[in-house]
Amino acid sequence: MSADGRFVEPAYRDHSLGDLLPAVARALGVDAGLPETSMRLPEGHSYVVFLVDGLGYELLRDHADQAPYLSSLLDRHAPATAGVPSTTATSLTSLGTALTPGTHGVVGFTSRIPGTDDLLNALFWSKKVDPLEWQPHPTALGRLASAGVRTTVVSKREFAGSGLTVASQRGADYVGADRVGERTAAVLAASSADPSLTYVYEGDLDWTGHRYGVASTSWQLQLSMVDAVAEQLRDTLPSSTRLVVVADHGMVDSPAERRLDVDDHLELLDGVVVFGGEARFRHVYCRGGAVDDVLAAWREAVGDRAEVLTRDDALARGWFGDLAPGVRPRIGDVLVAARGDFSVLSTAIFPYEATLVGLHGSLTSAEMLIPVLVD
């Protein structure tokens, strides 16, 4: 995070995660009807996009000794930004669709299902919500496949057919692979076609950061393992195949003394009908006419530890990008975006969050800046 506490705004249509596949399409020389972007990548006939969940640009920069291969690529390409919020479900959907969160509609880890008092958990999804209705737009992966590009997703078997996979990655061939060896073999086979795009996902670094924190020995050792896997992938692929390593967000450790538990401040839930989002980026849904009171109460409670603003103000700032019909009520009436290492919990509503050390979701540079490593 910058010393003056300013947020990093999302660089939609310029240099954000959602711009990567349009840039890949251009590099492949394929017109897939994807949005225009300022991002540029070197020409190639085959691209592999390796996404490391939780590998923020600043984390990699600050731990170069643990990741010599990946850090050697840092200066070749400027960092990009995640979207808002800087969280996995939103980011993976932005990557897979090449759309902004306000358009694809996956606006957070948890967000309100319009017309109900229920939350959609976008990682685990819900059988009550059809992912094709929640995210009805064609994906960028599907558009590339329709344009004649062999398009493949290589990820864990358990994610095949999940709500998030359908929303963000439909239209591509899906190859389930749970181990590094079979995953690398699957990438090698899929990327042999010309032209081709192969997307491969790695989630263990994010899990380790959540569980132990990014300052932990466990996280640093896991980063070294990721670095070795990335280097092996590069060594295994032919030189004619371009490898791009990216991330969906960074992460910050939030110590106990920097956490606010709303269960100890129940006045913050006065006028609130649904409390959603995640610890670093809260969606607060209000009763009719209660927005101003809720806004004032939250601003007084958190002070300069977070940016508290209305949905309209966030939309005016461009946090969610272009807004599609039906997405607006999924966004909180009031939003609480944490600064520094602050976080907002509810041990009653989200007990699991209280067990996590590393968190993400807000707009600090530690969370928003992501590497774009091209080799």
Sine and cosine of phi, psi and omega as CSV:
sin_phi,cos_phi,sin_psi,cos_psi,sin_omega,cos_omega
0.00,0.00,0.65,-0.76,0.01,-1.00
-0.91,0.42,0.46,-0.89,-0.12,-0.99
-0.89,0.46,-0.49,0.87,-0.03,-1.00
-1.00,0.04,0.03,1.00,0.11,-0.99
0.99,0.14,0.14,0.99,-0.02,-1.00
-0.95,0.31,0.52,-0.86,0.06,-1.00
-0.99,0.13,0.35,-0.94,0.15,-0.99
-0.99,-0.15,0.88,-0.47,-0.02,-1.00
-0.98,0.20,0.54,-0.84,0.01,-1.00
-0.92,0.39,0.67,-0.75,-0.06,-1.00
-0.99,-0.17,0.83,0.55,-0.01,-1.00
-0.86,0.52,0.63,-0.77,0.03,-1.00
0.91,0.41,0.20,0.98,0.02,-1.00
-0.76,-0.64,-0.93,0.38,-0.08,-1.00
-0.48,-0.88,0.86,0.51,0.04,-1.00
-0.88,-0.47,0.16,-0.99,0.00,-1.00
-0.86,0.52,-0.59,0.81,0.01,-1.00
-0.93,0.38,-0.20,0.98,0.04,-1.00
-1.00,0.02,-0.13,0.99,-0.14,-0.99
-0.91,0.41,-0.75,0.66,-0.05,-1.00
-0.93,0.37,-0.61,0.79,0.16,-0.99
-0.85,0.52,-0.60,0.80,0.05,-1.00
-0.93,0.37,-0.61,0.79,0.06,-1.00
-0.90,0.44,-0.68,0.73,0.02,-1.00
-0.85,0.53,-0.69,0.72,0.03,-1.00
-0.89,0.45,-0.67,0.74,-0.01,-1.00
-0.90,0.44,-0.52,0.85,0.05,-1.00
-0.98,0.18,-0.19,0.98,-0.04,-1.00
0.97,0.25,0.52,0.86,-0.09,-1.00
-0.90,-0.43,0.72,-0.69,0.11,-0.99
-0.99,-0.11,0.98,-0.19,-0.03,-1.00
-0.96,-0.27,0.16,0.99,0.00,-1.00
0.94,0.33,0.48,0.88,-0.03,-1.00
-1.00,0.03,0.33,-0.94,-0.02,-1.00
-0.86,0.51,0.47,-0.88,0.07,-1.00
-0.94,0.35,0.53,-0.85,0.04,-1.00
-0.53,-0.85,0.41,-0.91,0.08,-1.00
-1.00,0.07,-0.21,0.98,-0.03,-1.00
-0.92,0.39,0.66,-0.75,0.01,-1.00
-0.81,-0.59,0.66,-0.76,0.06,-1.00
-0.76,-0.65,0.41,-0.91,-0.01,-1.00
-0.92,0.39,0.51,-0.86,0.00,-1.00
-0.90,0.45,0.49,-0.87,0.03,-1.00
-0.16,-0.99,0.24,-0.97,0.03,-1.00
-0.98,-0.20,-0.27,0.96,-0.04,-1.00
-0.56,-0.83,0.76,-0.65,0.00,-1.00
-0.82,-0.58,0.67,-0.74,0.16,-0.99
-0.89,-0.45,0.84,-0.54,0.06,-1.00
-0.96,-0.27,0.91,-0.41,-0.03,-1.00
-0.96,-0.29,0.95,-0.32,-0.02,-1.00
-0.99,-0.16,0.85,-0.53,0.05,-1.00
-0.97,-0.23,0.95,-0.32,-0.05,-1.00
-0.88,0.47,0.82,-0.57,0.10,-1.00
1.00,0.03,0.05,1.00,-0.05,-1.00
-1.00,0.03,0.99,0.17,0.03,-1.00
-0.92,0.39,0.46,-0.89,0.01,-1.00
-0.84,0.54,-0.73,0.69,-0.05,-1.00
-0.93,0.37,-0.57,0.82,0.06,-1.00
-0.89,0.45,-0.69,0.72,0.03,-1.00
-0.92,0.40,-0.69,0.73,0.02,-1.00
-0.85,0.52,-0.65,0.76,-0.09,-1.00
-0.99,0.12,-0.11,0.99,0.00,-1.00
-0.78,-0.62,0.70,0.71,-0.04,-1.00
-0.87,0.49,-0.55,0.83,-0.03,-1.00
-0.91,0.42,-0.51,0.86,0.00,-1.00
-0.99,0.12,-0.24,0.97,-0.06,-1.00
-0.66,-0.76,0.92,0.38,-0.09,-1.00
-0.89,0.45,-0.60,0.80,-0.01,-1.00
-0.93,0.37,-0.81,0.59,-0.05,-1.00
-0.90,0.44,-0.66,0.75,-0.02,-1.00
-0.92,0.39,-0.41,0.91,0.03,-1.00
-0.93,0.37,-0.27,0.96,-0.02,-1.00
-0.99,-0.14,-0.06,1.00,-0.14,-0.99
-0.87,0.50,-0.61,0.79,-0.11,-0.99
-0.99,0.12,-0.04,1.00,-0.05,-1.00
-0.99,0.16,-0.37,0.93,-0.09,-1.00
-0.49,-0.87,0.67,-0.74,0.00,-1.00
-0.92,0.40,0.49,-0.87,0.06,-1.00
-0.90,0.43,0.46,-0.89,0.11,-0.99
-0.97,-0.26,-0.04,-1.00,0.07,-1.00
-0.89,-0.45,0.47,-0.88,0.26,-0.97
-0.97,0.26,0.08,-1.00,0.18,-0.98
-1.00,0.00,-0.17,-0.99,0.00,-1.00
-0.90,-0.44,0.77,-0.63,-0.09,1.00
-0.97,0.25,0.31,-0.95,-0.03,-1.00
-0.99,0.12,0.97,0.25,-0.09,-1.00
-0.64,-0.77,0.39,-0.92,-0.23,-0.97
-0.86,0.51,-0.77,0.64,-0.08,-1.00
-0.87,0.49,-0.69,0.73,0.03,-1.00
-0.90,0.43,-0.72,0.70,-0.06,-1.00
-0.92,0.39,-0.70,0.71,-0.01,-1.00
-0.89,0.45,-0.56,0.83,0.04,-1.00
-0.95,0.30,-0.60,0.80,0.08,-1.00
-0.89,0.46,-0.69,0.73,0.02,-1.00
-0.89,0.46,-0.77,0.64,-0.11,-0.99
-0.95,0.32,-0.43,0.90,-0.04,-1.00
-0.97,-0.24,-0.37,0.93,-0.14,-0.99
0.90,0.44,0.47,0.88,0.02,-1.00
-0.90,-0.44,0.35,-0.93,0.06,-1.00
-0.98,0.20,0.35,-0.94,0.01,-1.00
-0.84,0.54,-0.59,0.81,0.02,-1.00
-0.92,0.40,-0.32,0.95,0.04,-1.00
-0.99,-0.10,-0.75,0.66,-0.02,-1.00
-0.97,0.24,-0.37,0.93,0.20,-0.98
1.00,0.03,-0.02,1.00,0.10,-0.99
-1.00,0.01,1.00,0.03,-0.23,-0.97
-0.99,-0.15,0.29,0.96,0.05,-1.00
0.24,-0.97,0.14,-0.99,0.09,-1.00
-0.86,0.50,-0.75,0.66,0.16,-0.99
-0.78,-0.63,0.67,-0.74,0.03,-1.00
-0.53,-0.85,0.39,-0.92,-0.11,-0.99
-0.94,0.34,0.69,-0.72,0.15,-0.99
-0.99,0.14,0.93,-0.38,-0.10,-0.99
-0.80,0.60,0.64,-0.77,0.00,-1.00
0.99,0.11,0.03,1.00,0.00,-1.00
-0.71,-0.71,0.10,-1.00,0.15,-0.99
-0.96,-0.29,0.42,0.91,-0.01,-1.00
-0.97,-0.22,0.42,-0.91,0.06,-1.00
-0.96,-0.30,0.63,-0.78,0.20,-0.98
-1.00,-0.04,0.87,-0.50,0.16,-0.99
-1.00,0.06,0.94,-0.33,-0.17,-0.99
-0.96,0.27,-0.27,0.96,0.10,-1.00
-0.99,0.15,-0.68,0.74,-0.05,-1.00
-0.99,-0.12,-0.27,0.96,0.06,-1.00
0.87,0.50,-0.16,-0.99,-0.02,-1.00
-0.46,-0.89,0.67,-0.75,0.01,-1.00
-0.92,0.40,-0.25,0.97,0.03,-1.00
-0.97,0.24,-0.28,0.96,-0.11,-0.99
-0.90,-0.45,0.85,-0.53,0.05,-1.00
-0.99,0.17,0.89,-0.45,-0.02,-1.00
-0.88,0.48,-0.42,0.91,0.03,-1.00
-0.96,0.28,-0.42,0.91,0.09,-1.00
-1.00,0.08,-0.62,0.78,0.00,-1.00
-0.92,0.40,-0.64,0.77,0.01,-1.00
-0.77,-0.64,1.00,0.07,-0.14,-0.99
-1.00,0.08,-0.13,0.99,-0.11,-0.99
-0.98,0.19,0.54,-0.84,0.11,-0.99
-0.86,0.51,0.58,-0.81,0.03,-1.00
-0.99,0.12,0.35,-0.94,0.10,-0.99
-0.91,0.41,-0.60,0.80,0.05,-1.00
-0.87,0.49,-0.70,0.72,0.03,-1.00
-0.91,0.41,-0.63,0.78,0.03,-1.00
-0.90,0.44,-0.65,0.76,0.05,-1.00
-0.90,0.45,-0.66,0.75,0.04,-1.00
-0.88,0.47,-0.68,0.74,0.01,-1.00
-0.91,0.41,-0.42,0.91,0.00,-1.00
-1.00,0.07,0.09,1.00,0.08,-1.00
0.99,-0.15,0.15,0.99,0.04,-1.00
-1.00,-0.02,0.78,-0.63,0.12,-0.99
-0.93,0.36,0.92,-0.40,-0.16,-0.99
-0.87,-0.49,0.84,-0.54,-0.14,-0.99
-0.71,-0.70,0.65,-0.76,0.15,-0.99
-0.94,-0.33,0.79,-0.61,0.06,-1.00
-0.90,-0.44,0.91,-0.41,-0.06,-1.00
-0.41,-0.91,-0.05,-1.00,-0.06,-1.00
-0.89,0.45,0.53,-0.85,0.00,-1.00
-0.87,0.50,-0.58,0.81,-0.07,-1.00
-0.91,0.41,-0.33,0.95,-0.01,-1.00
-1.00,0.05,-0.19,0.98,-0.02,-1.00
-0.89,0.46,0.81,-0.58,0.04,-1.00
0.98,0.22,0.07,1.00,0.03,-1.00
-0.92,0.38,0.29,-0.96,0.01,-1.00
-0.85,0.52,-0.68,0.73,0.00,-1.00
-0.92,0.39,-0.63,0.77,0.03,-1.00
-0.89,0.45,-0.68,0.73,0.03,-1.00
-0.90,0.44,-0.68,0.73,-0.04,-1.00
-0.92,0.39,-0.59,0.81,-0.18,-0.98
-0.95,-0.30,-0.39,0.92,-0.19,-0.98
-0.76,-0.65,0.12,0.99,-0.02,-1.00
-0.89,0.46,0.48,-0.88,-0.02,-1.00
0.98,-0.18,-0.30,0.95,0.06,-1.00
-0.98,-0.17,0.44,-0.90,0.18,-0.98
-0.93,0.38,0.65,-0.76,-0.02,-1.00
-0.92,-0.38,0.81,-0.59,0.05,-1.00
-0.88,-0.47,0.90,-0.44,0.04,-1.00
-0.99,0.16,0.77,-0.64,-0.01,-1.00
-0.48,-0.88,0.87,-0.49,-0.11,-0.99
-0.98,-0.19,-0.25,0.97,-0.06,-1.00
-0.87,-0.49,0.44,-0.90,-0.09,-1.00
-0.86,0.51,-0.69,0.73,-0.04,-1.00
-0.89,0.46,-0.76,0.65,-0.01,-1.00
-0.94,0.35,-0.51,0.86,0.05,-1.00
-0.91,0.41,-0.72,0.70,0.01,-1.00
-0.90,0.43,-0.65,0.76,0.04,-1.00
-0.89,0.46,-0.64,0.77,0.01,-1.00
-0.91,0.42,-0.64,0.77,0.03,-1.00
-0.90,0.43,-0.67,0.74,0.00,-1.00
-0.88,0.48,-0.69,0.73,-0.01,-1.00
-0.93,0.38,-0.70,0.71,-0.06,-1.00
-0.92,0.38,-0.60,0.80,-0.09,-1.00
-0.99,0.12,0.02,1.00,0.00,-1.00
-0.96,0.27,-0.29,0.96,0.00,-1.00
-0.97,0.24,0.37,-0.93,-0.01,-1.00
-0.71,-0.70,0.92,-0.39,0.01,1.00
-1.00,0.06,0.35,-0.94,0.02,-1.00
-0.49,-0.87,0.45,-0.90,0.16,-0.99
-0.73,-0.68,0.83,-0.55,0.03,-1.00
-0.87,-0.50,0.82,-0.57,0.02,-1.00
-0.95,-0.30,0.78,-0.63,-0.01,-1.00
-0.77,-0.64,0.67,-0.75,-0.13,-0.99
-0.90,-0.43,0.67,-0.74,0.06,-1.00
-0.79,-0.61,0.86,-0.51,-0.11,-0.99
-0.92,-0.40,-0.05,1.00,-0.14,-0.99
-0.95,0.32,-0.49,0.87,0.00,-1.00
-0.92,0.39,-0.66,0.75,0.04,-1.00
-0.89,0.46,-0.70,0.71,0.02,-1.00
-0.86,0.52,-0.70,0.72,-0.02,-1.00
-0.90,0.43,-0.66,0.75,0.03,-1.00
-0.89,0.45,-0.68,0.73,0.04,-1.00
-0.89,0.46,-0.68,0.73,-0.12,-0.99
-0.97,0.24,-0.69,0.72,-0.14,-0.99
-0.90,-0.43,-0.26,0.96,-0.04,-1.00
1.00,-0.08,0.46,-0.89,-0.03,-1.00
-0.98,0.20,-0.16,0.99,0.09,-1.00
-1.00,0.00,0.01,1.00,-0.11,-0.99
-1.00,0.09,0.39,-0.92,0.12,-0.99
-0.89,0.46,-0.61,0.80,0.01,-1.00
-0.85,0.52,-0.70,0.71,-0.02,-1.00
-0.91,0.41,-0.68,0.73,-0.01,-1.00
-0.90,0.44,-0.64,0.77,0.05,-1.00
-0.92,0.39,-0.61,0.80,0.04,-1.00
-0.91,0.41,-0.61,0.79,0.06,-1.00
-0.87,0.49,-0.67,0.74,0.04,-1.00
-0.88,0.48,-0.61,0.79,0.05,-1.00
-0.91,0.41,-0.68,0.73,0.05,-1.00
-0.88,0.48,-0.66,0.75,0.01,-1.00
-0.87,0.49,-0.69,0.72,0.01,-1.00
-0.91,0.42,-0.64,0.77,0.03,-1.00
-0.90,0.43,-0.68,0.73,0.01,-1.00
-0.90,0.44,-0.67,0.75,0.00,-1.00
-0.92,0.38,-0.63,0.78,0.06,-1.00
-0.90,0.44,-0.64,0.77,0.04,-1.00
-0.87,0.49,-0.70,0.71,0.02,-1.00
-0.89,0.46,-0.67,0.74,-0.02,-1.00
-0.93,0.37,-0.49,0.87,-0.03,-1.00
-0.98,0.20,-0.59,0.81,-0.03,-1.00
-0.96,0.27,0.53,-0.85,0.10,-0.99
-0.91,0.43,0.44,-0.90,-0.04,-1.00
-0.89,0.45,-0.37,0.93,0.00,-1.00
-0.97,0.25,-0.23,0.97,0.03,-1.00
-1.00,-0.04,0.79,-0.61,0.04,-1.00
-0.99,0.13,0.71,-0.71,0.08,-1.00
-0.93,-0.37,0.79,-0.62,0.09,-1.00
-0.86,-0.52,0.84,-0.54,0.06,-1.00
-0.97,-0.25,0.82,-0.58,-0.02,-1.00
-0.71,-0.70,0.05,-1.00,0.06,-1.00
-0.70,-0.71,0.20,-0.98,0.02,-1.00
-0.98,-0.17,-0.32,0.95,0.00,-1.00
-0.02,-1.00,0.18,-0.98,0.19,-0.98
-0.99,-0.17,-0.45,-0.89,-0.06,-1.00
-0.28,-0.96,0.50,-0.86,0.10,-0.99
-0.76,-0.65,0.52,-0.85,0.11,-0.99
-1.00,0.07,0.72,-0.70,-0.01,-1.00
-0.89,-0.46,0.97,-0.24,-0.04,-1.00
-0.95,0.33,0.30,-0.95,-0.10,-0.99
-0.84,0.54,-0.61,0.79,-0.05,-1.00
-0.96,0.29,-0.15,0.99,0.01,-1.00
-0.96,-0.29,0.33,0.94,-0.02,-1.00
-0.91,-0.40,0.66,-0.75,0.09,-1.00
-0.93,-0.37,0.84,-0.54,0.03,-1.00
-0.98,-0.19,0.90,-0.43,-0.06,-1.00
-0.90,0.43,-0.33,0.95,0.04,-1.00
-0.93,0.36,-0.28,0.96,0.10,-0.99
-0.99,-0.10,-0.04,1.00,-0.02,-1.00
-0.65,-0.76,0.91,0.42,-0.13,-0.99
-0.90,0.43,-0.28,0.96,0.07,-1.00
-0.89,0.46,-0.38,0.92,0.02,-1.00
-0.95,0.31,-0.23,0.97,0.03,-1.00
-0.98,-0.18,0.04,1.00,0.10,-0.99
-0.90,0.43,0.79,-0.62,-0.02,-1.00
0.99,0.15,0.06,1.00,-0.03,-1.00
-0.97,-0.23,0.75,-0.66,0.03,-1.00
-0.98,-0.21,-0.51,0.86,0.03,-1.00
-0.62,-0.78,0.71,-0.70,0.01,-1.00
-0.89,-0.45,0.91,-0.41,-0.14,-0.99
-0.73,-0.68,-0.47,-0.88,-0.05,-1.00
0.97,0.25,-0.65,-0.76,0.06,-1.00
-0.48,-0.88,0.02,-1.00,-0.22,-0.98
-0.87,0.49,-0.52,0.86,-0.03,-1.00
-0.99,-0.12,-0.15,0.99,-0.02,-1.00
-0.45,-0.89,0.99,-0.12,-0.09,-1.00
-1.00,-0.07,0.72,-0.69,0.23,-0.97
-0.99,-0.11,0.86,-0.51,0.00,-1.00
-0.90,-0.44,0.89,-0.45,-0.07,-1.00
-0.98,-0.22,0.80,-0.61,-0.21,-0.98
-0.94,-0.34,0.39,-0.92,0.18,-0.98
-0.93,0.37,0.39,-0.92,0.02,-1.00
-0.83,0.56,0.78,-0.62,0.03,-1.00
0.99,0.11,-0.03,1.00,-0.09,-1.00
-0.99,-0.17,-0.03,1.00,-0.14,-0.99
-0.86,0.52,-0.73,0.68,-0.05,-1.00
-0.88,0.47,-0.66,0.75,0.01,-1.00
-0.92,0.38,-0.66,0.75,0.02,-1.00
-0.90,0.43,-0.69,0.73,0.01,-1.00
-0.86,0.52,-0.73,0.68,-0.03,-1.00
-0.90,0.43,-0.65,0.76,-0.02,-1.00
-0.91,0.43,-0.68,0.74,0.00,-1.00
-0.93,0.36,-0.65,0.76,0.02,-1.00
-0.89,0.46,-0.63,0.78,0.02,-1.00
-0.93,0.37,-0.62,0.79,-0.08,-1.00
-0.95,0.31,-0.62,0.78,-0.12,-0.99
-0.99,-0.17,-0.33,0.94,0.01,-1.00
0.84,0.54,-0.74,-0.68,-0.04,-1.00
-1.00,0.02,0.17,0.99,0.02,-1.00
-0.98,0.22,-0.22,0.98,0.00,-1.00
-0.40,-0.92,0.39,-0.92,0.15,-0.99
-1.00,-0.03,0.85,-0.52,0.01,-1.00
-0.91,-0.42,0.86,-0.52,-0.09,-1.00
-0.50,-0.86,0.26,-0.97,0.02,-1.00
-0.99,0.14,0.28,-0.96,0.07,-1.00
-0.84,0.54,-0.69,0.72,-0.02,-1.00
-0.88,0.48,-0.64,0.77,0.02,-1.00
-0.91,0.41,-0.65,0.76,0.02,-1.00
-0.90,0.43,-0.65,0.76,0.03,-1.00
-0.91,0.41,-0.64,0.77,0.02,-1.00
-0.91,0.43,-0.51,0.86,0.05,-1.00
-0.98,0.21,-0.15,0.99,0.00,-1.00
0.99,0.14,0.32,0.95,-0.07,-1.00
-0.87,0.50,-0.60,0.80,-0.05,-1.00
-0.97,-0.23,0.01,1.00,-0.02,-1.00
0.95,0.30,-0.37,-0.93,0.01,-1.00
-0.87,0.49,0.62,-0.78,-0.08,-1.00
-0.95,-0.30,0.84,-0.55,0.05,-1.00
-1.00,0.02,0.46,-0.89,0.06,-1.00
-0.83,0.56,0.67,-0.74,0.04,-1.00
1.00,-0.03,-0.25,0.97,-0.04,-1.00
-1.00,0.08,-0.51,0.86,-0.08,-1.00
-0.75,0.66,-0.77,0.64,-0.04,-1.00
-0.94,0.34,-0.15,0.99,0.08,-1.00
-0.98,0.22,-0.35,0.94,-0.01,-1.00
-1.00,0.03,0.65,-0.76,-0.02,-1.00
-0.86,0.51,0.55,-0.84,0.12,-0.99
-0.89,0.46,-0.58,0.82,0.08,-1.00
-0.81,-0.59,0.68,-0.74,0.00,-1.00
-0.88,-0.47,0.63,-0.78,0.00,-1.00
-0.83,-0.56,0.97,-0.25,-0.05,-1.00
-0.96,-0.27,0.90,-0.44,-0.14,-0.99
-0.95,0.31,0.55,-0.84,0.14,-0.99
-0.95,-0.32,0.29,-0.96,0.04,-1.00
0.81,0.59,-0.77,-0.64,0.01,-1.00
-0.92,-0.39,0.41,0.91,-0.01,-1.00
-0.97,0.23,0.45,-0.89,0.09,-1.00
-0.46,-0.89,0.38,-0.92,-0.02,-1.00
-0.85,-0.52,0.87,-0.49,-0.07,-1.00
-0.90,-0.43,0.26,-0.97,0.29,-0.96
-0.66,-0.75,0.97,-0.24,-0.05,-1.00
-0.92,0.40,-0.35,0.94,0.03,-1.00
-0.99,0.15,-0.68,0.73,-0.08,-1.00
-1.00,0.07,-0.64,0.76,-0.03,-1.00
-0.79,-0.61,0.94,0.35,-0.08,-1.00
-0.88,0.48,-0.52,0.86,-0.05,-1.00
-0.90,0.44,-0.58,0.82,-0.03,-1.00
-0.86,0.50,-0.51,0.86,-0.03,-1.00
-0.92,0.39,-0.30,0.95,0.00,-1.00
-1.00,0.01,-0.12,0.99,-0.09,-1.00
-1.00,0.01,0.57,-0.83,0.07,-1.00
-0.99,-0.15,-0.81,0.58,0.04,-1.00
-1.00,0.05,0.66,-0.75,-0.05,-1.00
-0.68,-0.74,0.24,-0.97,0.05,-1.00
-0.35,-0.94,0.07,-1.00,0.02,-1.00
0.72,-0.70,-0.42,0.91,-0.09,-1.00
-1.00,-0.02,-0.25,-0.97,-0.16,-0.99
-0.93,-0.37,0.32,0.95,0.08,-1.00
-0.94,0.35,0.37,-0.93,-0.02,-1.00
-0.89,0.46,-0.51,0.86,0.03,-1.00
-0.89,0.46,-0.48,0.88,-0.01,-1.00
-0.99,-0.13,-0.57,0.82,-0.14,-0.99
-1.00,0.09,-0.57,0.82,-0.08,-1.00
-0.99,0.16,0.78,-0.63,-0.03,-1.00
-0.81,-0.59,0.56,-0.83,0.00,-1.00
-0.97,0.23,0.52,-0.85,0.19,-0.98
-0.82,-0.57,0.99,-0.15,-0.16,-0.99
-0.95,-0.30,0.92,-0.39,-0.10,-1.00
-0.93,-0.36,0.81,-0.59,0.01,-1.00
-0.65,-0.76,0.00,0.00,0.00,0.00
